[in-house]
Amino acid sequence: MHFDIQENADLQDVWEMILKKLGHEGKDVCSNSSSFYKTQDGLECSLRKVNGDLVGICYREKNRNQGYRWTIEKK
């Protein structure tokens, strides 16, 4: 699952797009248990339920349109 977003978008915009892409499954994701973090490759996000169970991982890559492509991998 992918979505493109502008380079200057803030994390709140990214979070909203992630939840929108997940649709009904996004209701299980808890913002307090989930987190964004930096890696050697860039920025990633772990999506977790209230109890801490992992729902998925998101990561970003540069796209051709001066922005980023975020990929969501559900577990």
C-alpha angles and dihedrals in degrees: 000000000000142000134180123225135177119269093241095051114124126231092260089061090048091049092051092050091050092053091045092052092048090054113182091001089061090072089072093055116097119207091207093056096040124077145190116223140172122246133178088266097048136268125350137174132210114212113210140175122237090267091053097255112149114248098175150317127249127197136176134225131181114263130203094257100069091265141079136275113215119204122202117204112190118209 
